[in-house]
Amino acid sequence: MKAKLPFNDPNNNKKERLRSFDFLRGLAILGVVSVHTTQNFTSNIAYIDYIFNLGRFGVQLFYFISALTMCYMWQLRKNEKNKIRNFYIRRFFRIVPLFWIAVFAYTYKQELELTQLQHQIFLSATLLHGLSSKAINFVPGGWSIFVEACFYLIFPFLIIKIGNRKNIYLFLAVTIWAGYTFFLKDFLFDKLLTLDLISNTYKRNEFLYMTFLNQSPIFFLGCYMFFVLNNLKTSNAKILFFFILWIIFNTFLYFFYEEGQYIFSSIYIFLGLFCFFCILKNIKFRPIEIIGKYSYAIYLFHNVVIDELLKVFVDQRNLFI
């Protein structure tokens, strides 16, 4: 018998079916806020700071939820006319107006003249900021919005061509991960230096981490998981076994090559499994769901609050007195 999951049970209303998504969004934004808070207000307790620092992977949790949500909404509107056009209109109004407000707010906070910020403002306002190392985080954390926008750009064509053939999404995820990890990352690293685009080694690695190519396997895995959940014919044990093997393989590569890229992919695979089982078990918790409903606004503007707190507690940056 087919399992009644949060998004395929016809006896649930739309609001009920999406509650587990909001729960996951709430966890994701709590992670992001926690890491940015402890970067400015440390506990001075190593293991606590380390745990809070893991909150940075809330961004990747957002990506899984985004892929799951897009597949769900596309399925929900399968009989809609002008689906592609309406998809882009909805996505535009979902992310762009609030992002423009954030661009204005962070422009106002800058101490530089507008003429010195024209490049960053233009690229941010047009959602092209991910192409420039100088503009990519003009809005703090804005790099992830660029990555989301790239996924939205290709999603309608992706799902029209592939449909519910879930193994193709998995194949794309593994292929892009392998191609980027073993070949393209080093090639781009050298090119950025050769072309004198980013001379600092740390900044080059950071920029390559934030590229859509590096993050895109997460979206494909999210699409794969949606169609697995939507038609549970495959054993959960087989799915779990495959992804655990992938994590072990990445971990082995990390200890052999000491390359952080392998640990990053292990973490987002684990997050994908976490999403999978939260939705499978329809995990919900109202307070976190409420936070999840406003996660996008919190993501864009929580740094403003942190900056204001820094002005108030200028001499006290320790969370525990």
C-alpha positions as CSV (number, residue, x, y, z in Angstrom):
1,M,0.0,0.0,0.0
2,K,1.3,3.4,-0.9
3,A,2.4,5.5,2.1
4,K,0.4,8.7,2.8
5,L,3.1,11.3,3.1
6,P,2.7,15.0,3.9
7,F,2.4,16.0,0.2
8,N,0.6,13.0,-1.3
9,D,-2.2,12.3,1.1
10,P,-5.4,13.6,-0.5
11,N,-7.1,13.7,2.9
12,N,-4.8,16.5,4.1
13,N,-5.3,20.1,3.1
14,K,-2.5,22.1,1.5
15,K,-1.5,23.8,4.8
16,E,-1.2,20.5,6.6
17,R,0.8,18.9,3.8
18,L,3.5,21.6,4.0
19,R,4.0,21.7,7.7
20,S,7.1,19.4,7.6
21,F,8.6,21.7,5.0
22,D,8.1,24.7,7.3
23,F,9.6,22.7,10.2
24,L,12.7,22.1,8.1
25,R,13.0,25.7,7.1
26,G,12.8,26.7,10.7
27,L,15.7,24.4,11.6
28,A,17.7,25.8,8.7
29,I,17.2,29.5,9.6
30,L,18.0,28.7,13.3
31,G,21.2,27.2,12.2
32,V,22.2,30.1,10.0
33,V,21.3,32.7,12.7
34,S,23.2,30.7,15.3
35,V,26.4,30.6,13.3
36,H,26.4,34.3,12.5
37,T,25.6,35.1,16.1
38,T,28.4,33.1,17.6
39,Q,30.8,34.5,15.0
40,N,30.2,37.9,16.7
41,F,29.4,36.8,20.2
42,T,31.5,33.8,21.1
43,S,30.9,31.5,24.1
44,N,34.6,30.9,24.5
45,I,33.7,27.3,25.0
46,A,35.2,25.4,22.1
47,Y,32.7,22.6,21.7
48,I,29.7,24.9,22.0
49,D,31.2,27.3,19.4
50,Y,31.9,24.3,17.1
51,I,28.3,23.0,17.4
52,F,26.9,26.5,16.6
53,N,29.3,26.8,13.7
54,L,27.7,23.8,12.1
55,G,24.6,26.0,11.6
56,R,26.2,27.3,8.4
57,F,24.9,24.1,6.8
58,G,21.4,25.4,7.3
59,V,21.9,26.9,3.8
60,Q,22.2,23.4,2.3
61,L,19.2,22.4,4.2
62,F,17.3,25.3,2.6
63,Y,18.4,23.9,-0.8
64,F,16.9,20.5,-0.2
65,I,13.7,22.1,1.0
66,S,13.6,24.3,-2.1
67,A,14.0,21.4,-4.5
68,L,11.3,19.4,-2.6
69,T,9.0,22.4,-2.6
70,M,9.4,23.2,-6.3
71,C,8.7,19.5,-7.2
72,Y,5.7,19.5,-5.0
73,M,4.3,22.8,-6.3
74,W,4.9,21.8,-9.9
75,Q,2.9,18.6,-9.3
76,L,0.2,20.5,-7.5
77,R,-0.2,22.8,-10.5
78,K,0.2,20.1,-13.2
79,N,-3.0,21.2,-15.0
80,E,-2.2,24.9,-14.9
81,K,-2.0,26.8,-18.2
82,N,1.2,28.8,-19.0
83,K,3.0,26.8,-16.3
84,I,6.5,28.1,-17.1
85,R,5.6,31.7,-17.3
86,N,3.6,31.6,-14.1
87,F,6.4,29.7,-12.3
88,Y,8.9,32.5,-13.1
89,I,6.4,35.2,-12.1
90,R,5.8,33.5,-8.7
91,R,9.5,33.0,-8.1
92,F,10.3,36.6,-9.0
93,F,7.8,38.0,-6.5
94,R,8.8,35.4,-3.9
95,I,12.5,36.4,-3.8
96,V,13.3,39.6,-5.7
97,P,11.3,42.4,-4.0
98,L,12.5,41.5,-0.5
99,F,16.0,41.1,-1.9
100,W,15.9,44.6,-3.4
101,I,14.9,45.9,0.0
102,A,17.9,44.1,1.5
103,V,20.1,45.6,-1.2
104,F,18.8,49.1,-0.3
105,A,19.3,48.5,3.4
106,Y,22.8,47.2,3.2
107,T,23.7,50.0,0.7
108,Y,22.5,52.5,3.4
109,K,24.7,50.8,6.0
110,Q,27.9,51.1,3.8
111,E,30.3,53.8,4.7
112,L,31.5,54.2,1.0
113,E,30.1,56.6,-1.6
114,L,27.4,55.3,-4.0
115,T,29.8,55.7,-6.9
116,Q,32.1,53.2,-5.3
117,L,29.3,50.7,-4.8
118,Q,27.7,50.9,-8.3
119,H,29.2,47.6,-9.4
120,Q,28.0,45.7,-6.4
121,I,24.5,47.3,-6.3
122,F,23.9,46.7,-10.0
123,L,24.9,43.0,-9.9
124,S,23.0,42.4,-6.7
125,A,19.8,44.1,-8.0
126,T,19.9,42.0,-11.1
127,L,20.7,38.8,-9.2
128,L,24.0,38.5,-11.0
129,H,26.1,39.1,-7.9
130,G,27.2,35.5,-7.8
131,L,29.4,36.1,-10.8
132,S,31.6,38.6,-8.9
133,S,33.7,37.9,-5.9
134,K,33.3,41.5,-4.8
135,A,29.5,41.6,-5.1
136,I,28.6,38.0,-4.1
137,N,27.9,38.9,-0.5
138,F,27.1,42.6,-0.8
139,V,23.9,41.5,1.0
140,P,25.4,39.2,3.7
141,G,24.6,35.6,2.7
142,G,23.4,36.8,-0.7
143,W,25.5,34.2,-2.5
144,S,22.9,31.6,-1.6
145,I,20.1,33.7,-3.2
146,F,22.1,33.6,-6.5
147,V,22.4,29.9,-6.2
148,E,18.7,29.5,-5.6
149,A,18.0,31.8,-8.6
150,C,20.1,29.6,-10.8
151,F,18.1,26.6,-9.8
152,Y,14.8,28.4,-10.4
153,L,16.1,29.3,-13.8
154,I,16.6,25.7,-15.0
155,F,14.0,23.9,-12.9
156,P,10.9,24.1,-15.3
157,F,13.0,22.7,-18.2
158,L,14.6,20.1,-15.9
159,I,11.3,18.7,-14.7
160,I,9.6,18.9,-18.1
161,K,12.4,16.9,-19.7
162,I,13.0,14.4,-16.8
163,G,9.6,14.3,-15.1
164,N,9.4,11.7,-12.4
165,R,12.3,9.6,-13.6
166,K,14.0,9.9,-10.3
167,N,17.2,7.9,-11.1
168,I,18.1,10.6,-13.7
169,Y,18.2,13.2,-10.9
170,L,20.4,11.0,-8.9
171,F,22.7,10.3,-11.9
172,L,23.0,14.1,-12.5
173,A,23.8,14.7,-8.8
174,V,26.5,12.1,-8.7
175,T,27.9,13.1,-12.1
176,I,28.1,16.9,-11.3
177,W,29.5,16.2,-7.9
178,A,32.3,13.9,-9.3
179,G,33.0,16.3,-12.2
180,Y,33.3,19.3,-10.0
181,T,35.1,17.6,-7.1
182,F,37.8,15.8,-9.1
183,F,38.3,18.0,-12.2
184,L,36.5,21.3,-12.5
185,K,37.2,22.8,-9.1
186,D,41.0,22.6,-9.5
187,F,40.7,23.9,-13.1
188,L,38.6,26.9,-12.0
189,F,41.0,27.5,-9.0
190,D,43.9,27.9,-11.4
191,K,41.9,30.0,-13.9
192,L,40.9,32.5,-11.2
193,L,44.6,32.9,-10.4
194,T,45.8,32.9,-14.0
195,L,43.3,35.6,-15.0
196,D,44.1,37.6,-11.9
197,L,40.4,37.6,-10.8
198,I,41.0,36.5,-7.2
199,S,44.6,36.4,-6.0
200,N,43.9,35.4,-2.4
201,T,43.9,31.6,-2.0
202,Y,41.3,31.6,0.8
203,K,39.0,33.9,-1.2
204,R,39.3,31.7,-4.2
205,N,38.3,28.6,-2.3
206,E,35.5,30.5,-0.7
207,F,34.2,31.8,-4.0
208,L,34.4,28.3,-5.6
209,Y,32.5,26.9,-2.6
210,M,29.7,29.3,-3.3
211,T,29.3,28.5,-7.0
212,F,26.1,27.0,-8.3
213,L,28.1,24.0,-9.7
214,N,29.4,23.1,-6.3
215,Q,25.9,23.4,-4.7
216,S,23.8,22.1,-7.6
217,P,24.0,18.3,-6.6
218,I,22.0,19.2,-3.6
219,F,19.0,20.4,-5.7
220,F,19.2,17.2,-7.9
221,L,19.3,15.0,-4.8
222,G,16.3,17.0,-3.4
223,C,14.3,16.3,-6.7
224,Y,15.3,12.6,-6.5
225,M,14.1,12.3,-2.9
226,F,10.8,14.0,-3.7
227,F,9.9,11.4,-6.4
228,V,11.1,8.6,-4.1
229,L,8.9,9.9,-1.3
230,N,6.0,10.4,-3.7
231,N,6.0,6.8,-4.9
232,L,7.6,4.6,-2.2
233,K,8.3,1.4,-4.1
234,T,12.0,1.3,-3.3
235,S,13.1,0.0,0.0
236,N,14.1,2.7,2.5
237,A,17.0,0.4,3.5
238,K,18.4,0.4,0.0
239,I,18.3,4.2,-0.3
240,L,19.9,4.5,3.1
241,F,22.6,2.0,2.3
242,F,23.5,3.8,-0.9
243,F,23.8,7.2,0.7
244,I,25.7,5.8,3.7
245,L,28.2,4.3,1.3
246,W,28.6,7.6,-0.5
247,I,29.3,9.3,2.9
248,I,31.8,6.7,3.8
249,F,33.5,7.1,0.4
250,N,33.7,10.8,0.9
251,T,35.1,10.5,4.4
252,F,37.8,8.1,3.2
253,L,38.8,10.5,0.5
254,Y,38.9,13.3,3.1
255,F,41.3,11.4,5.4
256,F,43.4,10.3,2.4
257,Y,43.6,13.7,0.6
258,E,42.7,16.1,3.5
259,E,40.4,18.0,1.2
260,G,37.4,19.8,2.8
261,Q,35.3,19.3,-0.4
262,Y,34.8,15.7,0.5
263,I,33.5,16.5,4.0
264,F,31.2,19.1,2.6
265,S,29.5,16.6,0.3
266,S,29.2,14.1,3.2
267,I,27.4,16.7,5.3
268,Y,24.9,17.6,2.6
269,I,24.2,14.0,1.9
270,F,23.5,13.5,5.6
271,L,21.2,16.6,5.5
272,G,19.4,15.1,2.6
273,L,18.8,11.9,4.5
274,F,17.6,14.0,7.5
275,C,15.1,15.8,5.2
276,F,14.0,12.5,3.7
277,F,13.1,10.9,7.1
278,C,11.6,14.1,8.5
279,I,9.1,14.2,5.6
280,L,8.6,10.4,5.7
281,K,7.7,10.6,9.4
282,N,5.8,13.9,8.9
283,I,7.8,15.6,11.7
284,K,6.2,18.8,12.9
285,F,6.7,21.3,15.7
286,R,4.6,24.5,15.6
287,P,7.0,27.0,17.1
288,I,9.8,26.0,14.6
289,E,7.2,26.0,11.8
290,I,6.3,29.6,12.5
291,I,9.9,30.6,12.3
292,G,10.2,28.6,9.1
293,K,7.3,30.6,7.5
294,Y,9.4,33.8,7.9
295,S,12.8,32.2,7.2
296,Y,13.5,34.2,4.0
297,A,13.0,37.6,5.7
298,I,15.0,36.4,8.7
299,Y,17.8,35.2,6.5
300,L,18.1,38.5,4.7
301,F,17.9,40.9,7.7
302,H,19.2,39.0,10.7
303,N,22.6,40.5,10.1
304,V,21.2,44.0,10.6
305,V,20.0,43.0,14.1
306,I,23.4,41.5,14.9
307,D,25.2,44.7,13.7
308,E,23.0,46.8,15.9
309,L,23.7,44.5,18.9
310,L,27.4,44.8,18.3
311,K,27.0,48.6,18.7
312,V,25.3,48.1,22.0
313,F,27.6,45.4,23.4
314,V,30.7,46.9,21.9
315,D,32.8,45.8,24.9
316,Q,31.1,42.5,25.7
317,R,31.3,39.8,23.0
318,N,31.1,36.8,25.3
319,L,27.7,35.0,25.4
320,F,28.5,33.7,28.9
321,I,29.6,36.3,31.4
